Amino acid sequence: MFRYSLLLAGSLSFACLAVFVCLARPHAESADLLPGPVPAKFKTACLECHDAGIIVQQRLNKAAWTKEMDKMIKWGAVVDPGDRDVFIEYLTTKFPTDKEPYVAPRTAFKKMKHDR
């Protein structure tokens, strides 16, 4: 019985920690994407499944963005066929290979140094 209680307490503690970490994790805002009609449709199609952070950290050329867009459409992203090329052009312009690397925001947690 004690072993079961210990296992339950450990599981609950892990679940609470996981929820806390997910809530505390900074997310890239959709504001990092340009305003306007193309990004509005883009946000609808892409942020349905992804956090904006997965997009804004990418630095790809047009061929790679095309491959990613086609893969996402194949996997079920709802993209109007007329918007596909517009989205690819938008991504290629906004997140090109020559743009400075993405720097993720620091979390509130500091790395702990352990003396050995």
CORPE-V144399 format. One record per residue. N is the residue number from 1. D_LAST is the distance of its C-alpha to the last C-alpha in whole Angstrom. Layout:
((N;D_LAST) (N;D_LAST))
//
This chain:
((1;38) (2;35) (3;33) (4;35) (5;34) (6;30) (7;31) (8;33) (9;31) (10;28) (11;30) (12;31) (13;28) (14;27) (15;31) (16;30) (17;27) (18;28) (19;31) (20;29) (21;27) (22;31) (23;32) (24;29) (25;29) (26;31) (27;34) (28;36) (29;39) (30;43) (31;44) (32;42) (33;45) (34;48) (35;50) (36;54) (37;56) (38;54) (39;51) (40;52) (41;53) (42;50) (43;48) (44;50) (45;50) (46;46) (47;44) (48;46) (49;43) (50;41) (51;39) (52;40) (53;36) (54;37) (55;40) (56;39) (57;36) (58;38) (59;39) (60;42) (61;46) (62;49) (63;49) (64;45) (65;46) (66;50) (67;48) (68;45) (69;48) (70;50) (71;48) (72;47) (73;51) (74;51) (75;48) (76;50) (77;50) (78;53) (79;54) (80;58) (81;59) (82;60) (83;57) (84;55) (85;56) (86;55) (87;52) (88;51) (89;52) (90;50) (91;47) (92;48) (93;49) (94;46) (95;43) (96;44) (97;42) (98;42) (99;41) (100;37) (101;34) (102;34) (103;31) (104;30) (105;29) (106;26) (107;25) (108;25) (109;21) (110;19) (111;15) (112;13) (113;9) (114;6) (115;4) (116;0))
//
